[in-house]
Amino acid sequence: MVKFQFKLFPVSEIIEKAYDEFFYSGKVLSQLCEKPELAIGSTNLQTQRPFTFSKRKMEDSLYAHQNNPILFDGSNFPISRAVIASSCVPFAFTPISIDKKFYQNPEQYEDVDPKLVDGGVYDNQGAHKLTQKNSSYKCDVVIISDAGNKLPFAKLYNNTFTLLLRTVDLFMVRIKHFQMIKNLYTGSDIAVSFQSIGWDLHACIPGFYNNMVAGNIPKTLCQYHEMDEDWIKNPKNHKNKIMEHLETRCSYKTIKDSSISPERLNNIRTVGTNLTPINKELACDLMSYAESITEVQVRLYCPEIIENHAI
């Protein structure tokens, strides 16, 4: 049974059909809009690299840049299949293969065997392609929203399936933490704002200050926030002034006053990232808190996009 699990129970095919019926109605990648560009990320088990789908291309860069490039034609590739590849939980769902008809050169079909699973296995936040130096998807400003809220785990590990799921969650959280360090704190030329519903609004500005103390905030960003030079050089000596200044810069009090109550915040943190329906009140609270914490984080880490575009 285990040996032939994916042939006997092709879960991914079933879910793909459901996606197509309820969400995508047979649409293909070439029917995606030009802007904003959507890049759907998955993980290629064969190369241990990202495999990305978009309107203009679908590819694994390892295939595309080898001596004899292997390229794909995504013009008629189903959006539902790209989405299931992006969310294909390892061991639970059937890995997604690429049919011969989607190869630009069908004679190369036997040369590689891409098997695609959840994009989070390689890139938990989908930020890799947006921040990688030579990526055609590279952006100047990146806003990352983490909807996951799976730690800590209070349920029992009653079976192998639960244990495996939790193990995958652990791997993905670890990957996310490494990516946060790389994207936020390595002196990159990219402005990155990261936020999560697992974070408290009141911790955002202290978090920025702590990053200043640790030397993780670029001097140019501090200068953009119109901080005194001595504050930038010696933040430990000016904690209260820096915090008050940032609260003013970020309109923190106004945002805080319009945010949801702690009780409602606890409620939205029980919402999973699966397709289970939620009621209208929870949905509104999710959007409200996401708006609040996103605005604070963007005003802290990417202030130019608000001040320059008045959004």
N, C-alpha and C positions, 0 to 999 in steps of 0.2 A: 504493500500500500504506500509506504513512504517513498519507495523507489520511483513509483509511477504517479506520485501525488499530483503533479502539475498537469499530467495528461488526463487523469481521471476526474480531477476537479479544477478545470481552467477558470479559476476565480476572476482573473484579470479580464478575460473575454466577456464574462457576464457583467462585470462592472462597467467595462467600456460600452457595452450595448445600452446599459442604463444611462450612462453619461450622455450618450448620443441621443437617446430618446427624450430625456428630460431637459438637457441643457444645450446641445450643440446642433441638433437636427441635421446631421450629415455634413456639417461645414468642414472645410479643409484649411490647411495652413495658409494657402494663397488668398483666402477670404478674410484673413485678419486685417485690421486697419493698419495704415502706414505709420501713424503716430497717434498716441504714444506706442512705441514698439514693445511688443510682448515677447519675452524670451522665457520659454518653459524649460526648466532644467531637470535632467535625470542623471543617473550614474551608470556608466558602462562597466559592467563587471569584467569584461574581457580586458580592457585597457586600464581599468581602475582610474578613469578620468571622467569629466563631465561630458554628457551628450546633450546638446542644446537644440531646441526647436524654435523657429521663428518664421515670420512671413518670408524673409529673404534667404534663409538657409536652414538646414538641419545638418548637424555635423558633430563629430568628435575631432577636436583639433589634432589629436595624435594621428588619426587616419588622414586628415586633410593635408598635413604638412610632411608626410613621409615622402621618400623618393618617388614612389609611384602612388600618387594621391588617390584615395578612395572617397568619392563624393556622392552625395545623396540628392535625390530630387524630391523635395518636400511639397511641391505645388499641390499634389492631390492626397497628401498624407492627412488622415483624419485628426481633427483637433482632439476628439475624445481619446484617441490612442496616445497622443502626446501627453495629455493630462494624466491618463492612467499610468503611463511610464514614469511621470514625475512623482506620482503618489503611490507607487507600487512597493509596499512594505516587504522587505526581504523575508523569505521563508513562508510568509503568509499568502502572498499573491504570486501568480505566475510571472516570471521575468518576461519582458516584452522583446520580441525579435523584430528585425526590419525585413520585410518581404523583398524579394528579388526585384519587383517592379519599381521599387523606390531607389534603386541604385542608378546613378547616371550612366555607369557602364555595367550592364548586367553580367558581363563576363567576370567581374570582380566579386561576384556574390559568394563564391567559395573561398575567397582569400581571407575574409574576416567573419566573425560570428558575434556581432554585438548583442549583449543581453542587458536590457535596461531595467533598472529598479529605481526606487525613491531617490530623487535628487539630493535629499538631505543626508544620504550616506556619505557623499563626498563634500557637499556644500550645504550645510544646514539652513543658512539664511538666504541662499541664492545670490550672495554678494560677490562670489568669485569672479564671474564673468563681467560684472559691473566695475570691478576695481583692479582687475589684472592689467598690467602695463600694456601688453600688445593686443588686448582683446578688442574686437570690433564693436563690442557692447559697452566699452569703458565710458563712464560718466564723470563729470566734474564734481557733481554733488549727488550723494546717495543717501536716501532715507530708508532705513531698515526697520520694519515692524515685526516683532516677534509675538505671534499669537499663541505660542506654546506655553502651557502652564502645568507641566506634569510632575514637578518635583515640589515637595517630597511626595512619597507614595504610601498611602495608609492602608491599601488593600492587601489581602493575603496572596501569596504566590501558590495558588492551588494546583497549577498545572504547568507543563512545559511551555505552552503557548504564552501564558502570562509572563513567565520568566524571560523568554526570548524577546518579547515585546519590550519589556523593561530594560533588557540589556541593550537593545538597539537604541532606546531612548537615551540611555547613559552615554553611548558612543556619540550620538548626535549632539547632546549637551556639551560634551567635551570638545567636539569639533567647533561648536558655536563659540565657546569661550576663546579658543585659539584664534578664530577668525575675528572676534571683537578686538583682541589685542593687536592683531596684524592691521586691521582696517582703521582702527581708531587711534592707535598709539604708536605708530611707527614713522611719523614724520612724512606721511604720504602727501602728495599734492592734491589728493581728493578730500573734499569735505564730507564727512560721514556722520550722520545722526542715527543713533540706535535707540530704540525704545521697546519696552515689553509691558504687557498687562500685569506681569508679575512684579513690576517695579512700583514703588510708592512715589506719588507726585512730590511729596515734601523732601524726598531724598535726591532729587535731580540736581539742585544747585549745590548742596554739600558734596555730591559726587563730582561735579565739575571742579569745585575747589580742591578736593582731594587729588584729583588728577593734575591740577596745577602744581600742588606740592610735590607730587611724584615726578614732575617734569614731563607729563604726558600731553600737555596742551601746548600747541605751537605758539610761539611768541606773537606771530602775526594775528592769531585769533584773539589773544588778549588785547592787543593793540586795537583791533577792530571793535572790541567791547569798550574802548576808551578808558582803559585802566592806566593808572599812574605807573611810571617806570619802576618805582620802588616796590609797588605791589607785585609786579611781575617778577622782579629779582628776589624779593623776600616775602612770598605769600604768607608764610607762617606768622609774620609780624603784623599782618593786616587782615586777618580772617574776617572779622565782623564787617569791616568796610567793604571788602570784596563781596561778601555774601549780600549785603544790603544793596550794593551797586548792581549786582547781577539780578536781584529781585526786581529792581526798577527797570533794568534793561529788558527783562523778559516779561514784564507785565504780570509777574507771578501772582500777586494778590488777586487781580481780576480773574485770572484763569482758575485759581484755587477756589474762589467764591462760587464759580459756576460749575465746579466739578461735582461728581456724585458723592454720596455719603459713604463712610467706611463700611456700613452694612451692605449697601448695594455693590460696593467694590468686591467684597468677599463673595457675593453671589455670582458675579461675572467670572470670578476666578475658578468657579466650579465647572464652567462651560468647557467641554472638550473641543478638539479640532476635527472631529469626525463630521458626518453629515446628519447627525441627530438634530431634529427640529428644536428650536428654542422659541419661547414666547416673545411677543413684541416688546414687552418692558425690558427683558434681558438684552434684546438686540439693540434697543435704544441706549441702554446703559453702556453696552460695549462700545458703541460708536461715540458716545459722549466722553467716556474715559480715554479712549484712543485719541480723540481730538485734543483733549487736555494735555496728556503726557507727550504727544507728538509735538504740539506747539511749543511746550517748554523746552524739549530737547532740541528742536530745530532752532529755536531762538538762541540756545546756548552754543550749539556746535556748527550750525549752518545759518547764521543770522543774515547773511547777505541775500539769501533767496527770499526772505520775508521783506527786508527793507528795500530791496531793489525792485521787487515785483508786487509789493503791497498785497500779499495774499492773506 
